Amino acid sequence: MSVTVTVDDALLRKRLAGASLVMGKSIGELLKFYSGPAIMDLMRSFPPMGSTSGTEAFGIQRRFGLAAVGRDVAKVYVTLASVAEDVRTAANDPDDGAVRGFVRYARRGNTAEAHAMLTRLGLGQWTRPDLGQFDAKYHSDSRGRRGRVRRHRPAQIVTDVPVLRRFVKQQQDRVGLEKSGWLRGYQAAGGARSVPRWIRRHSGTGSASDLTRRKFAPTLTVRNAVRYAGDHRGIVRLSLRRSKARMVRGLTMAARRKLRRI
């Protein structure tokens, strides 16, 4: 999804032109120098974030992202062991015969017998989810337009938990994808700050066109091509407004310092 965000940059262009004259640097040089922090702000502002401002450290943002993935998966799947605990409580059987019987039925694929036991124990709510080996389609079917899970009851009771754990790991490895869409732009701007590996490992999700050496109307165009980037129009607008204010302030102060040394 492509989204165009317009920011009034008249004051910024004026400050760039003024600073260029005072500092003896081209507008393109200054534009490129100040674009790095602006693109970094965009990267920080994209999911995952720990707050709406996206100002926390990357490590904190990653932890929020991993936790969000875990919560989403837990909305779709419940483990056989978890349901077996409910069986143990409802059966009140010190020998755990009911638990062993339920687990045996579930692992052998005897869904009818497992459901009959759940119903007898007053656990009919667990007869609605599918019972069996992990199936990723329940996760994909539960995701909304923006990729987040939108359901309130589990869709499957999973009997092969190691497969579920591997799936969670695969989903968590995707954390940082939306941020990575700004990586090529940041590199094109000569960004000096290091970007964590969990963001760098995603490649090919963004682009940059560096025309800052052009004498007239130099530009640096960056594009985030990640699937859900278009859903963050408001985030992009706020980030660019913050960055424009910082750039104007930075250019003004740099020009004043230069003038004082003349």
Backbone bond lengths (Angstrom), bond angles and torsions (degrees), N, CA, C in turn:
res aa  C-N    CA-C-N  psi(-1)  N-CA   C-N-CA  omega(-1)  CA-C   N-CA-C  phi
1 M - - - 1.472 - - 1.521 109.11 -
2 S 1.324 116.62 126.16 1.457 121.04 -178.32 1.523 109.80 -99.67
3 V 1.319 115.99 135.80 1.453 121.12 -179.66 1.520 108.94 -132.69
4 T 1.314 116.29 134.62 1.462 121.65 176.62 1.520 108.96 -107.14
5 V 1.306 116.49 127.07 1.462 122.01 178.28 1.521 108.14 -117.60
6 T 1.313 116.29 127.72 1.463 121.36 -177.89 1.523 110.44 -107.36
7 V 1.318 116.03 129.37 1.466 122.17 177.69 1.524 107.64 -124.50
8 D 1.322 116.59 132.58 1.467 120.62 178.67 1.531 108.64 -68.30
9 D 1.338 115.70 111.98 1.470 119.27 -175.76 1.525 112.55 -111.69
10 A 1.335 116.58 20.84 1.472 119.30 -177.71 1.526 111.39 -59.27
11 L 1.336 117.06 -46.37 1.465 120.55 -179.18 1.527 110.48 -65.47
12 L 1.323 116.75 -39.23 1.463 120.25 179.30 1.526 110.34 -62.86
13 R 1.318 117.45 -44.23 1.463 119.94 179.87 1.537 110.59 -63.57
14 K 1.311 115.82 -36.80 1.467 119.66 177.74 1.520 111.19 -64.07
15 R 1.360 116.00 -44.10 1.463 119.71 179.41 1.529 111.50 -67.13
16 L 1.308 117.27 -36.28 1.464 120.86 177.70 1.533 110.01 -62.72
17 A 1.315 116.09 -45.15 1.469 119.70 -179.20 1.522 110.90 -64.81
18 G 1.328 116.53 -42.32 1.459 120.10 179.79 1.512 112.34 -66.03
19 A 1.336 116.70 -45.37 1.467 120.48 -179.98 1.518 110.96 -65.14
20 S 1.330 117.02 -34.66 1.461 120.72 179.02 1.530 111.08 -61.19
21 L 1.318 116.57 -42.77 1.471 120.71 179.45 1.522 111.71 -66.24
22 V 1.335 116.23 -42.41 1.462 121.00 -175.92 1.525 111.37 -73.24
23 M 1.321 117.28 -40.60 1.462 121.72 -171.46 1.520 113.63 -92.86
24 G 1.310 116.89 -9.51 1.455 119.32 178.71 1.514 113.16 71.84
25 K 1.310 116.86 26.01 1.463 121.75 177.12 1.516 109.43 -119.10
26 S 1.319 115.50 152.03 1.461 118.73 -179.50 1.524 110.25 -71.02
27 I 1.319 115.16 157.33 1.461 119.81 176.78 1.528 109.73 -60.62
28 G 1.329 116.45 -37.88 1.466 120.55 179.82 1.521 112.22 -62.09
29 E 1.335 116.28 -41.30 1.469 120.38 178.39 1.523 110.97 -60.93
30 L 1.321 115.43 -46.38 1.464 119.82 -179.08 1.526 111.35 -67.12
31 L 1.323 115.44 -41.00 1.462 119.58 178.84 1.524 110.72 -59.39
32 K 1.308 116.31 -44.92 1.461 120.61 -179.13 1.521 111.32 -66.34
33 F 1.331 116.62 -41.00 1.463 121.03 -178.67 1.532 110.95 -61.81
34 Y 1.325 116.62 -43.59 1.466 120.33 -175.70 1.542 112.61 -85.74
35 S 1.320 117.51 -10.58 1.467 120.10 -179.97 1.524 112.11 -76.17
36 G 1.337 117.42 -28.89 1.459 120.34 -179.42 1.524 112.39 -55.17
37 P 1.351 118.71 -55.07 1.464 119.62 178.04 1.524 112.95 -61.15
38 A 1.341 117.23 -32.56 1.463 119.92 179.65 1.527 110.75 -66.31
39 I 1.319 116.69 -41.70 1.464 120.00 179.62 1.526 110.34 -71.46
40 M 1.327 116.92 -34.31 1.461 119.82 174.90 1.531 110.34 -62.11
41 D 1.303 117.07 -38.17 1.464 120.67 177.25 1.531 110.60 -62.54
42 L 1.317 116.90 -40.61 1.459 120.60 176.52 1.527 110.84 -61.96
43 M 1.336 115.63 -43.06 1.464 120.20 -179.84 1.522 110.95 -61.88
44 R 1.316 116.51 -44.30 1.461 120.38 179.18 1.531 111.64 -66.15
45 S 1.321 116.68 -30.68 1.456 120.86 -174.35 1.525 113.38 -81.19
46 F 1.348 116.87 -12.07 1.461 119.64 179.67 1.527 110.21 -89.23
47 P 1.337 117.12 152.95 1.477 120.15 -179.68 1.520 111.95 -58.21
48 P 1.366 115.79 147.11 1.459 126.20 1.93 1.533 111.93 -84.99
49 M 1.324 114.25 150.83 1.465 120.59 177.75 1.521 108.28 -134.16
50 G 1.311 115.41 159.39 1.451 119.80 175.67 1.508 112.20 -97.14
51 S 1.352 115.97 -12.72 1.461 121.60 179.55 1.511 107.85 -151.38
52 T 1.318 116.77 171.38 1.457 119.86 -179.71 1.521 112.47 -69.12
53 S 1.323 116.93 -21.29 1.469 120.11 -178.48 1.521 112.37 -84.53
54 G 1.331 117.10 -23.29 1.456 120.03 -179.48 1.509 113.79 65.43
55 T 1.330 117.16 34.18 1.463 120.64 -175.56 1.522 113.38 -96.67
56 E 1.331 117.97 -7.56 1.455 119.36 -176.76 1.532 111.57 -75.80
57 A 1.329 115.85 167.30 1.462 121.53 -178.47 1.522 110.55 -63.38
58 F 1.330 115.42 153.32 1.459 120.26 -179.51 1.532 111.61 -57.41
59 G 1.326 116.85 -38.01 1.460 119.75 -179.28 1.518 112.01 -61.45
60 I 1.316 116.46 -39.54 1.466 120.82 177.55 1.523 110.33 -66.95
61 Q 1.324 116.38 -41.82 1.458 120.15 178.70 1.530 111.05 -61.49
62 R 1.328 116.06 -39.77 1.470 118.88 179.14 1.522 110.65 -62.65
63 R 1.333 117.48 -42.62 1.462 120.19 179.36 1.526 111.14 -61.53
64 F 1.322 116.60 -39.86 1.465 119.62 176.21 1.526 110.53 -62.50
65 G 1.321 116.58 -41.00 1.462 120.43 -179.86 1.520 112.79 -64.80
66 L 1.328 116.54 -44.64 1.468 120.44 178.81 1.524 110.58 -62.03
67 A 1.328 116.30 -41.49 1.460 120.00 -179.88 1.522 111.19 -65.84
68 A 1.343 117.09 -38.22 1.464 120.50 179.27 1.523 111.38 -63.99
69 V 1.325 116.65 -39.35 1.463 120.30 177.24 1.528 110.18 -62.86
70 G 1.325 116.30 -44.93 1.460 120.16 179.09 1.514 112.01 -59.65
71 R 1.331 116.13 -41.63 1.474 119.69 179.39 1.523 111.21 -65.49
72 D 1.314 116.52 -40.93 1.464 119.65 -179.87 1.527 111.56 -62.97
73 V 1.323 116.27 -45.21 1.467 119.75 -179.76 1.523 110.62 -64.52
74 A 1.341 116.55 -37.80 1.467 120.79 -179.39 1.529 112.15 -67.05
75 K 1.328 116.96 -20.41 1.468 119.66 175.80 1.527 111.38 -74.02
76 V 1.319 116.52 -21.62 1.463 121.27 -174.87 1.520 112.30 -99.40
77 Y 1.326 116.04 -36.93 1.466 120.44 -172.73 1.527 111.41 -122.88
78 V 1.321 114.77 147.12 1.454 121.42 171.49 1.527 106.32 -131.48
79 T 1.303 117.74 144.07 1.457 120.28 -176.78 1.530 111.27 -82.16
80 L 1.306 114.84 155.33 1.460 120.77 176.95 1.521 110.39 -59.33
81 A 1.328 116.92 -38.30 1.467 120.78 -179.46 1.520 111.24 -62.31
82 S 1.325 116.98 -36.96 1.458 120.39 -179.75 1.526 111.14 -65.73
83 V 1.328 116.77 -43.55 1.467 120.16 178.58 1.527 109.87 -68.98
84 A 1.329 116.80 -35.31 1.469 120.55 178.86 1.529 110.82 -61.67
85 E 1.334 116.85 -32.94 1.462 119.77 176.53 1.526 111.13 -64.09
86 D 1.335 115.91 -38.32 1.470 119.23 176.44 1.525 110.40 -65.80
87 V 1.327 116.14 -37.09 1.470 120.63 177.09 1.530 109.93 -63.20
88 R 1.322 116.32 -44.27 1.470 120.64 179.54 1.533 110.66 -59.11
89 T 1.319 116.52 -44.28 1.463 120.26 -179.34 1.530 111.47 -65.84
90 A 1.327 116.06 -44.70 1.467 120.16 -177.15 1.526 112.03 -69.67
91 A 1.331 117.72 -36.78 1.474 121.32 -176.90 1.517 111.67 -75.99
92 N 1.342 115.94 -30.14 1.466 120.28 -178.11 1.528 110.91 50.86
93 D 1.323 114.20 46.23 1.473 121.36 -176.07 1.527 108.44 -107.66
94 P 1.320 118.87 110.87 1.470 120.78 -178.19 1.520 113.11 -62.56
95 D 1.332 117.33 -23.76 1.474 120.49 -179.97 1.526 112.50 -89.52
96 D 1.313 117.33 -3.05 1.474 122.54 179.48 1.526 113.13 58.16
97 G 1.306 116.09 28.00 1.463 118.40 178.93 1.512 112.05 -63.41
98 A 1.332 117.31 -39.92 1.461 120.60 -179.95 1.524 110.81 -64.32
99 V 1.323 116.05 -41.01 1.470 119.59 179.49 1.521 110.63 -62.77
100 R 1.318 117.00 -47.28 1.466 119.86 -179.29 1.522 110.92 -62.22
101 G 1.336 116.31 -40.00 1.456 119.07 179.08 1.517 112.01 -65.12
102 F 1.327 116.28 -43.68 1.461 119.99 179.90 1.526 111.30 -63.00
103 V 1.312 116.46 -45.96 1.469 120.19 -179.61 1.526 110.40 -63.43
104 R 1.317 116.90 -39.74 1.471 120.21 179.43 1.531 110.34 -63.26
105 Y 1.333 116.63 -46.68 1.463 119.88 177.88 1.530 110.86 -57.82
106 A 1.347 115.50 -45.54 1.458 119.89 -175.80 1.521 111.70 -64.26
107 R 1.316 117.41 -44.69 1.471 120.46 -176.50 1.519 112.49 -73.00
108 R 1.314 117.01 -24.10 1.467 120.19 177.67 1.519 112.41 -88.88
109 G 1.311 116.39 -3.36 1.452 119.52 179.37 1.513 114.37 82.15
110 N 1.343 116.86 15.46 1.465 120.95 178.77 1.534 108.84 -85.50
111 T 1.327 114.88 72.19 1.470 120.58 -174.19 1.522 111.98 -62.30
112 A 1.336 117.61 -40.83 1.466 120.60 -177.41 1.526 111.17 -60.54
113 E 1.337 116.44 -43.65 1.460 120.11 -179.96 1.529 110.99 -67.80
114 A 1.339 116.02 -40.45 1.469 119.82 178.98 1.529 110.64 -63.26
115 H 1.328 116.85 -42.79 1.459 120.48 179.74 1.528 111.14 -67.29
116 A 1.321 116.63 -37.37 1.465 119.48 178.81 1.530 110.38 -62.75
117 M 1.317 116.87 -40.55 1.458 120.38 178.31 1.530 110.73 -65.44
118 L 1.328 116.87 -43.83 1.461 120.60 179.42 1.528 110.72 -60.80
119 T 1.325 116.37 -40.87 1.468 120.40 179.91 1.520 110.85 -65.18
120 R 1.337 117.01 -43.16 1.472 120.56 -179.95 1.528 111.32 -62.05
121 L 1.318 116.47 -32.95 1.462 121.12 -178.02 1.533 112.66 -87.25
122 G 1.321 116.86 4.62 1.457 119.81 179.83 1.515 113.66 76.46
123 L 1.325 116.39 23.80 1.465 121.93 -179.13 1.530 110.55 -112.19
124 G 1.321 115.20 42.07 1.457 120.17 -176.81 1.518 114.24 -60.33
125 Q 1.339 117.46 -22.46 1.468 119.55 -179.76 1.525 111.67 -62.87
126 W 1.356 116.22 -23.78 1.466 119.83 -179.20 1.526 112.74 -87.79
127 T 1.338 117.10 2.72 1.468 119.34 175.36 1.526 111.36 -88.93
128 R 1.338 116.83 -10.52 1.466 119.25 -178.95 1.530 113.29 -79.48
129 P 1.337 119.09 -43.09 1.476 117.09 177.45 1.530 111.19 -68.01
130 D 1.331 114.76 152.63 1.465 119.70 173.77 1.524 108.56 -64.00
131 L 1.311 116.74 148.44 1.463 122.07 -179.91 1.512 108.73 -120.81
132 G 1.323 116.58 117.94 1.461 118.00 -179.62 1.507 113.27 164.07
133 Q 1.329 114.89 -162.43 1.462 120.66 -178.80 1.524 110.26 -71.16
134 F 1.311 114.15 150.85 1.456 120.87 -175.00 1.527 111.87 -52.79
135 D 1.329 115.72 134.72 1.462 121.65 177.61 1.533 108.00 -133.01
136 A 1.326 116.65 115.87 1.464 121.81 -175.59 1.524 112.80 -67.12
137 K 1.320 117.88 -17.79 1.461 118.96 -176.60 1.533 111.81 -64.23
138 Y 1.334 116.41 -26.98 1.457 118.46 179.26 1.524 110.72 -65.65
139 H 1.320 115.61 -32.88 1.466 119.66 177.84 1.518 110.70 -71.46
140 S 1.323 116.72 -48.34 1.469 119.65 -179.15 1.519 111.46 -64.03
141 D 1.324 117.12 -36.93 1.472 120.58 179.73 1.530 112.08 -70.12
142 S 1.315 116.71 -20.56 1.468 120.75 -176.37 1.519 113.20 -92.62
143 R 1.333 117.23 -5.68 1.462 120.55 -176.27 1.518 111.02 -86.46
144 G 1.329 115.45 140.61 1.450 121.45 177.99 1.508 111.65 -84.34
145 R 1.328 116.19 -171.57 1.464 121.67 -176.75 1.521 112.06 -60.53
146 R 1.329 117.13 -31.35 1.459 120.64 -178.78 1.521 113.10 -94.40
147 G 1.315 116.97 8.39 1.455 120.35 175.26 1.507 116.05 90.90
148 R 1.330 118.14 -6.28 1.460 120.82 -179.90 1.527 110.53 -89.45
149 V 1.335 115.62 150.18 1.463 121.67 -179.03 1.522 109.58 -75.31
150 R 1.314 115.48 131.21 1.458 121.58 -179.51 1.535 109.73 -123.50
151 R 1.293 116.39 70.59 1.461 120.51 175.36 1.524 108.83 -147.77
152 H 1.332 116.00 159.23 1.464 120.94 -175.31 1.526 112.66 -115.83
153 R 1.328 117.47 -12.01 1.460 120.40 178.03 1.528 109.02 -128.30
154 P 1.316 117.80 144.00 1.470 120.28 179.32 1.522 111.70 -58.96
155 A 1.323 115.72 147.68 1.460 121.26 178.92 1.523 111.96 -97.59
156 Q 1.338 117.27 -18.55 1.464 119.54 -177.55 1.517 111.43 -149.51
157 I 1.346 114.50 139.73 1.460 122.43 168.72 1.521 105.81 -95.37
158 V 1.323 116.43 116.41 1.462 121.41 -171.33 1.526 110.81 -93.64
159 T 1.327 115.20 128.26 1.467 119.91 -179.88 1.524 112.52 -93.76
160 D 1.336 117.51 -21.05 1.479 120.45 -179.78 1.525 108.90 -111.91
161 V 1.323 115.87 82.53 1.462 122.90 -173.32 1.533 113.48 -61.26
162 P 1.355 120.49 -37.60 1.469 118.69 178.92 1.522 113.06 -56.72
163 V 1.320 117.37 -35.68 1.470 120.47 178.37 1.531 109.33 -67.34
164 L 1.319 116.67 -40.31 1.466 120.76 176.87 1.519 111.03 -61.68
165 R 1.318 117.16 -42.05 1.466 120.57 179.70 1.527 110.97 -63.41
166 R 1.326 116.73 -39.87 1.469 119.62 177.86 1.528 110.51 -64.07
167 F 1.310 116.06 -38.20 1.457 120.14 178.45 1.530 110.87 -63.77
168 V 1.329 116.54 -43.45 1.469 120.30 177.68 1.521 109.90 -58.85
169 K 1.338 116.56 -43.81 1.472 120.71 179.12 1.532 110.61 -61.49
170 Q 1.324 117.15 -41.79 1.460 120.41 178.80 1.522 111.40 -62.11
171 Q 1.319 116.06 -41.53 1.469 119.82 179.33 1.520 111.16 -68.38
172 Q 1.327 116.96 -38.36 1.461 120.10 179.40 1.525 111.60 -68.71
173 D 1.326 116.55 -27.99 1.461 119.51 177.06 1.527 111.83 -66.51
174 R 1.317 116.95 -16.29 1.471 120.78 178.55 1.526 112.33 -83.23
175 V 1.327 117.19 -10.84 1.465 120.60 179.22 1.536 109.32 -60.29
176 G 1.294 116.10 130.94 1.461 121.30 -177.69 1.514 113.35 105.01
177 L 1.335 117.19 -8.59 1.466 120.87 -177.40 1.524 111.93 -60.81
178 E 1.330 117.22 -45.25 1.465 119.52 -177.90 1.529 111.69 -66.18
179 K 1.312 116.63 -36.85 1.470 119.76 177.08 1.529 110.90 -65.83
180 S 1.331 116.10 -36.39 1.462 120.50 -173.80 1.521 112.85 -64.97
181 G 1.336 116.74 -17.13 1.451 118.96 178.39 1.521 113.71 -62.51
182 W 1.334 116.58 -17.89 1.469 120.63 179.11 1.524 111.87 -96.39
183 L 1.324 117.73 -1.34 1.468 120.50 -171.90 1.529 112.48 -63.86
184 R 1.315 117.61 -45.91 1.466 119.65 -178.31 1.528 111.39 -65.03
185 G 1.310 116.19 -36.16 1.459 118.94 175.95 1.511 111.48 -64.86
186 Y 1.329 116.04 -40.82 1.465 120.44 179.70 1.525 110.42 -64.66
187 Q 1.322 116.84 -40.91 1.456 120.74 178.23 1.522 111.49 -66.75
188 A 1.336 116.31 -38.31 1.465 120.25 178.72 1.522 111.23 -64.24
189 A 1.333 116.22 -31.49 1.462 120.45 179.40 1.523 111.69 -81.58
190 G 1.309 116.86 -0.27 1.454 120.04 -179.65 1.502 113.18 74.46
191 G 1.332 116.58 29.16 1.458 121.19 -178.89 1.517 111.60 -53.17
192 A 1.321 115.85 129.08 1.466 120.67 -174.05 1.522 113.08 -92.53
193 R 1.332 117.77 -25.16 1.464 120.04 -177.15 1.517 109.87 -75.09
194 S 1.310 115.36 142.42 1.459 119.57 -178.65 1.522 110.30 -73.65
195 V 1.318 115.20 145.43 1.459 122.49 177.56 1.523 107.82 -107.74
196 P 1.331 119.04 130.39 1.472 121.18 -176.04 1.522 112.59 -58.71
197 R 1.327 115.55 152.72 1.467 121.33 -178.42 1.520 112.05 -61.22
198 W 1.345 117.59 -33.69 1.464 119.17 -177.73 1.527 111.99 -66.62
199 I 1.330 117.00 -14.10 1.458 121.06 171.95 1.526 109.89 -97.90
200 R 1.325 117.26 -42.44 1.469 121.70 -177.09 1.519 113.07 -63.41
201 R 1.329 117.82 -29.07 1.469 119.30 -174.09 1.531 112.81 -66.39
202 H 1.328 117.17 -16.55 1.458 120.83 176.47 1.525 108.00 -91.09
203 S 1.306 117.47 121.88 1.463 119.81 -176.06 1.533 110.15 -125.35
204 G 1.316 114.69 162.63 1.449 120.07 175.33 1.511 115.30 74.74
205 T 1.345 117.45 19.96 1.465 119.52 -176.96 1.519 112.58 -110.96
206 G 1.300 117.46 14.06 1.463 120.54 -179.97 1.514 109.79 -161.15
207 S 1.326 116.33 172.96 1.460 120.41 -179.55 1.522 109.58 -150.25
208 A 1.321 114.80 166.11 1.472 120.85 178.64 1.518 109.25 -147.21
209 S 1.317 115.35 142.48 1.458 121.82 175.61 1.525 107.49 -124.48
210 D 1.332 115.29 107.65 1.468 121.13 -175.19 1.530 110.40 -97.49
211 L 1.322 115.51 104.05 1.466 121.15 176.59 1.526 109.81 -117.35
212 T 1.336 115.69 33.75 1.472 119.36 -177.17 1.528 112.48 -74.94
213 R 1.331 117.57 -14.29 1.467 119.15 178.06 1.525 111.77 -86.65
214 R 1.301 115.64 -5.77 1.456 119.38 178.86 1.528 109.88 -66.73
215 K 1.318 117.45 135.62 1.466 120.72 -174.57 1.524 111.46 -67.77
216 F 1.324 116.54 -42.12 1.453 120.07 -178.42 1.526 110.07 -109.09
217 A 1.310 115.70 133.36 1.476 123.31 178.28 1.530 112.26 50.61
218 P 1.344 117.25 58.55 1.477 119.20 177.37 1.525 110.69 -66.11
219 T 1.321 115.78 146.12 1.476 120.53 -178.98 1.523 110.39 -141.17
220 L 1.320 114.50 156.49 1.460 122.08 168.92 1.530 105.55 -132.09
221 T 1.316 115.84 109.47 1.462 121.16 -175.91 1.515 109.60 -106.76
222 V 1.325 116.92 125.10 1.464 121.11 178.87 1.521 108.70 -120.60
223 R 1.312 115.54 149.55 1.457 121.29 -177.55 1.515 110.27 -138.98
224 N 1.313 116.15 129.60 1.465 122.10 173.86 1.519 106.80 -97.89
225 A 1.334 117.01 114.72 1.462 121.83 -174.53 1.522 113.04 -102.28
226 V 1.322 118.08 12.51 1.457 120.87 177.88 1.530 109.37 -64.68
227 R 1.308 115.97 146.75 1.461 121.94 -172.29 1.529 113.84 -50.73
228 Y 1.336 117.10 -44.88 1.456 119.78 -173.95 1.529 113.51 -97.23
229 A 1.326 117.51 9.85 1.463 120.12 -177.44 1.526 111.38 -60.48
230 G 1.315 116.44 -34.20 1.449 120.39 -178.46 1.511 114.59 -66.38
231 D 1.330 117.05 -14.08 1.462 120.31 179.62 1.526 112.31 -81.86
232 H 1.327 116.62 -5.11 1.466 120.12 -173.47 1.523 112.17 -110.31
233 R 1.315 116.68 38.09 1.460 121.71 -179.56 1.532 111.36 -55.75
234 G 1.334 117.26 -44.98 1.465 121.04 -179.15 1.512 111.88 -63.86
235 I 1.336 117.19 -41.02 1.460 121.46 178.80 1.524 110.27 -61.11
236 V 1.333 115.73 -44.66 1.463 120.25 -178.91 1.532 110.22 -63.07
237 R 1.319 116.63 -43.61 1.465 120.13 -178.58 1.535 111.20 -62.03
238 L 1.329 117.03 -46.70 1.467 120.29 -179.76 1.523 111.54 -63.96
239 S 1.332 116.28 -41.60 1.458 120.45 -179.69 1.527 110.76 -63.07
240 L 1.324 116.57 -44.06 1.465 119.50 -179.49 1.521 111.92 -66.15
241 R 1.324 116.41 -35.45 1.465 118.64 176.76 1.527 111.02 -64.28
242 R 1.337 115.91 -43.08 1.477 119.28 177.46 1.522 110.71 -60.59
243 S 1.313 114.91 -45.68 1.467 119.80 -176.12 1.518 111.33 -67.80
244 K 1.328 116.86 -37.54 1.462 119.29 178.19 1.526 110.70 -61.06
245 A 1.336 116.03 -43.32 1.468 120.00 178.93 1.524 110.86 -62.52
246 R 1.340 116.55 -41.93 1.473 119.92 179.04 1.525 111.16 -65.62
247 M 1.327 116.46 -41.09 1.460 120.03 -179.25 1.526 111.50 -65.02
248 V 1.333 116.07 -43.38 1.465 120.21 178.70 1.525 109.89 -61.42
249 R 1.331 116.15 -45.34 1.462 120.81 179.72 1.526 110.83 -64.10
250 G 1.321 117.22 -44.03 1.460 121.11 -179.08 1.518 112.35 -64.84
251 L 1.323 117.36 -42.77 1.461 121.19 178.79 1.527 111.15 -64.76
252 T 1.319 116.10 -41.07 1.467 120.39 179.68 1.526 110.89 -62.64
253 M 1.325 116.71 -46.42 1.469 120.64 -178.53 1.522 111.20 -67.51
254 A 1.350 117.01 -39.95 1.464 119.85 179.43 1.519 110.84 -63.25
255 A 1.329 117.26 -40.94 1.460 120.66 179.45 1.528 110.88 -66.30
256 R 1.319 117.43 -39.20 1.474 121.02 179.04 1.521 110.94 -64.90
257 R 1.333 116.36 -41.64 1.482 119.08 178.59 1.525 110.80 -62.67
258 K 1.310 115.60 -39.41 1.465 119.82 179.19 1.518 111.14 -64.87
259 L 1.321 116.55 -42.64 1.466 120.86 179.57 1.517 111.64 -63.49
260 R 1.344 117.00 -36.85 1.467 119.54 -179.53 1.520 111.87 -67.10
261 R 1.332 117.18 -25.17 1.466 120.44 -179.32 1.513 112.68 -85.88
262 I 1.329 116.22 -10.46 1.469 118.77 -178.84 1.539 110.33 -77.62
